[in-house]
C-alpha cells in the first residue's frame, strides 16, 4: 500500500531534477534562516505550495499545455490591462490587482504564459516558419512587455523579454536578423534613456560609480559587494555573517540573499551554487533535446534558459556588474509568487520529459 502511494506520488517526477532542486532548496532555506529567521517558516509554506503546484503541472501532458497556451496568454494580457486601469499603487508602482480576498501580480504569470504562447504559435507553423512569423511573435511579446514596463517593473519586463526571445531564437531566428536587431537596439538606446524613469537612470549611473551616492542609490551595491568580498574562500560560517546580522545588507532575504550566502559560505559555497545551477540548466537542455514535439523542445529550452537568466541577473546585480533590478535568486530567495512561477517551470520540464517517448499528433 505504502509502495503504491509512493510510486503514485513520484510518478512523473524526474530524479535528477529533484536531486538538484533538493540541494538548491536546502541552500535557500539555510540562507533565509540566517538572513531573516521570522521568514523561515513562511518560506517552508511557500515551498510546500510551490512543490504541490509543480507536481500537479508534471501530471499535465504537453499536448494539453499546448491547448491552454492561447487562453492563458489572453487571460494574462487581460489581467495586465486591468492592472493598468484598476491596479493598486504601492511605492509609486501599479503592479497588483485585487481578486476577491487576495492580491495577485499578473506580470508574474506572463513569465510562463509568454513562452507557452510563442511555442504554441511557432508549433502551428513548424513546417514553414517565415520572416513575418517572427514579426508577429515580436508583437505578441512586446505588447505585454510594454504594459509591464509601464507599471513600472523593469526586472519582470526583462525576464518576460528573455522568455519570449528564447522561444523566437529556438524557432530559428536567423543570425542576420539578430545582428540587425542588436544594431537597432544600440541606435535606439538614447531614446530609451530619455523614456526611462528617474530611479531607473540612477540605477545605471550608480552601477558605473556606486560611490557617487554611497548612502542613497549606491548603498545596495556597496554593501552587497562588501559582503561578497568579505566571505573569502571558506566564508565566515553559517549565522556568522557580520554584514548580514548587523543589517547592512538591504533586502537580504529576497533580492540580495546571494550576498548573505556569499558572506557565510565564501567561494566554496558560491562554487557549489554555480555547479547546481549549471546542472539544472544542463538537465533542462537535455530534456529539451529529447522532447517528442517541436512545441516541447521550444518550451523546455525557453524555460531552462529563464532559470539561467534569473541566476545571471541576480548574481550580476549583487556583485555590481549589472544594475539593481527586482529579480530573485532562483529557488534561494524568499518569496511566494516568484517561487510558484519557478516551480511551474520545473513542472513543465518534468511533464515534457515524462512524455518524451509518446507520439504526439
N, C-alpha and C positions, 0 to 999 in steps of 0.2 A: 504494500500500500504506500509506504513512505517512498519507496523507489519510484513508483509510478508518478507520485506527486512531484518528486524531484526532476524526473525526466520531462514531465509536462512543463515545469517551471523553466527549465533550461532549454527547452525546445526553441530553436531559432536564435539562441544567443551564441555569438562567436567567441570561442575560448580565448584566442589571442587578444582580441579587443577587450574582453572582460578583464584579462590579467593586466593589460596596460591601464585601463580605466581604474581598476582597483588600486594600483600603485599611485596614480595621479590623485585619486580621491584621498588616499592616506596622507600624501604630501600636503594637499589642500587643507584637510582637517587640522593637521599639526600647525600649519601656518595661521589659520583662522583662530585657533585656540590661543596661540601666542599673541596675535595682533589684537584680539578682542574676545575675551572669554564669554562675554554676555551674548555674543552672536553664535557661539559654538553649537548649542542645541538647536537654534533656528536653522543653522546650516545642515545639521543632520536631518531635520524635517524637510528642508529643500531637496536634499539628495534623495530622500525616500520618495518624494513626489516625482522628481525628475527621472529616477530609475524606473518607477512604475510606468510612466509615460513612454520611456524608451522601450520597455518590454512590450507594451501594447503596440507600439509602432513596428517593432520587429515582427509581429504576427500579421501585419498587413502586407499582402502581396504587392510587388511593384506595379502590376497592371492596374490595381485599384488606386494606387498613388497617382498613376498617370491619369486616371479618370477624374480624380479630385483636383488636379492641378489648376484648371481654369476657374472653377468655383472658389477655390481657396485664394487665388490671386485677386479675383474680383472683390471678394469679401475684404481682403486686406486693403485694397485700394479704397473701398467704401469707408472703412474704418479710419483711414488716414484723412480722407476728406472730412469725416465727422470730427476728427481731432482739430483740423484747421478751422472748422466752424464753431464747434461747441466744446473743445477740449479745455482741461484745467490748465491754468497758468501757474507755474511754480519756478521761482528763481529766474524769471524772465523768459522761460521756455514753455511752449504749449505742446506737451508730449503725451499727456494722459487723458483717458476717456473713462467716464463713469458708466459701468454696465451693471445695473442692479446695485447690490451692496458693495461691489468691489471696483477697483480701478484697473484698467489694462493699458499697456503700451503697445499699440498696433504696429509701430515700427519694428519691434522685435519679431513679429510674425512674418514680416517681409524677408527676413534673413533666410527663411526656409521656403516661403511662397515664391520668391523670385527665381531661385534655381529650379524649383519644381515647374514653374510656368514655362521658363525658357527651354528646359529639357523636353517638356511636352511639345512645345512649338516646333522645335527642330526635329523631333521624332516624327511629326506629321509630314515632314519634308525630307526625310532621311535619304531618299533615292536621288534627289536633285535639289541640293541647297544652293541658292543663288545669292548674288550680292544684295538684292532687295530684301531677302530674308534676314540678313544681318542688320539692315537698316530698320526693319520692323522690330527686330529684337532689341535694338538700341532704344527705340521709342518706348517699348514695353518696360525697359529698365529705367529710363530717365524720368518717366512720369512719377513713379513712387519716390524715387531718389530726390526729385525736386521738392516734393511735399515734405519729406523727412528733413531735408536741409533747411527748409523754411521754418521748422519748429522753433529754434534750430537744434539739430542733433548731428554734429559733424561726425562723431565716432560711428554711429549707426549707419549714417549715409555712406561712409567709406566701406563698411562691411557689406552693405547691400550692393554697392557698385562692384565690389570684388566678387561677391557671389554670382552676380549676373555675368560679369566679364568672363569668369572661368568657364561658364557654360558656352558662351559665344566662342571663346578660344578653342574649347574642346570640340565644338561643332565644325571646326575647320576654318576659322578666320584667317585669311592669308596674311603673311608677314608684311607684305607691301602695304596692306590696309592699316596694320598696326603701326607701321612707320609713319604713315600719313597722319593717323590719329595722334601719335606722340608729338609730331611737329605742330599739329593744330593746337594741342593742349599747351605746348610751350608758347605759341603765339598768343593764346587766349589768357595766359597767366596774368598779365597786367589788368585785364578787365575783371578777371576773377578776384584779384586782390581788392579792387575797388568795391566789389559787391560783398566782400566779407564783413562780418560784424567786427566791432572794435576789439572784443575779447579774443576773437579768433586771430586777428592780426597780432595782438600782443603775445599770443602763444608762439607764433612763428618767430617773432623778433626775440622773444625770450630764449628760444631754442638756440639762436645764434650767440646770445650773450646773457646767460641767466643772471649774472652779477649786476646787470643794469637795473634790476628791480628785485633785490635779494629778499625783501620782506613782503613782496607782492606776487606778481606773476612768476618770478623766478624761484620762489620759495619751494615749490613742489620738486622741481628738478634738482635744485641744490641739495635738499635734504635726502632725496632718494639716491642720488649718486654717492653722497657721503655714506649712506647705509650700505649700498652695494660694495663700495670700496673697502669699508671697514671690516667686512666679513672675512677678508683674506682668503687663505687656502682652505682652512678647515672650518671657518665660521666661529662665532662666539658661543655657540651651543644653544640648543632649544630653550626658549624662555629667557635667554640671557642677552638679547639684543638691546643695547642701550638706546639707540635711535628709536627703536620701536616702543620700549616701555617708558621712556621719558617723553613719549608722544611728540617727537619731532616730525615723524613721517605722517603726512596728511592722507586721509582715505586709506589707511594702512590695511584694513581688512577687505577692501574692494579693489579699486584700480591699481593701488600701489603695493599690493601684497607681495609682489616679486621682490621689492626692496626688503621686506621683512624676512622672506625666505633666504635671500642672499646674505643678509647680515648674520643670520643664525646658523646657516649651513654652508656658507662660503662657496668657493669654486667647486668643491666636490659635490655639494648639493645641486648647484646650478648645472653641472655636467650631467648629473643623474636626470634632472628635469629635461634637459635638451635631448638626452637619449630617449626618454619616454615619449616626448613629442615627435621625435624622428621615427620611432617605432610605430606610433599612432598613424602618422602620415603614410609611412610605407605600407602598413596593413590596409589602410583605406584605398591607396592606389592599386594595391594588389586585388582588392575586391572589385574595384572599378574595371580593371583589365579583364576580369573573368565574368563580368556581368553578362546575362543572357541576351540583353537587348541594347540597342543604341541609346534609348532613354535611360536605362540603368547605368550605362557607362558614363554618360554625361553627368547624371545626377550624383552618382557616387564620387566621381572625380571632383566635382564642384564642392560638395560637402566636405570632402577631405581637405581641399585647399583652403576652405573657410577656416578650418582649425589652424592651419598654418598662418593665415592672416591674423587671426586673433592673437596667437602667441607672438608673432613677429612685431605687430604694432604695440602690444602691451609692453614687451621687453624693451622695445626701442624707445618708447616714451619714458619708461622708468630709468633707463640708462642715459637719457639725454641725447639720443641720436634722431628722435622723431618728436614732433610737437605733442603736447599733452592733449589727448582726446579720451573720451569716456569709453574705453574698451577694456573689459576684464581679462584676466589671465585664465584661459580655458580650463575648467574643472578644478581650479585652485581658488579663485576669488570668491568671496561671499556674494550670494545673490540668489534670487528666485527665478525671475523671468529669463535672464540670460542663461542660467543653468538648464532650465527646461528646453530652451532653444538648442543648446549644445547636445543634450541627451536625445532630443528628437533627431538630430543629425546622425548620432550614433545608431539609433534605432533604424533609420533609413538604410544605413550601411549594412546592418545585420539582416534586414529584410531582403536587400539585393543579393547578399551573399547566400542566404538561405535558399533563394530561388534561382541560383546561378545555373543550374542544370536543367531547368524547366524550359520547354519550348513555348515561347510566347507568340501569340497570333495578333 
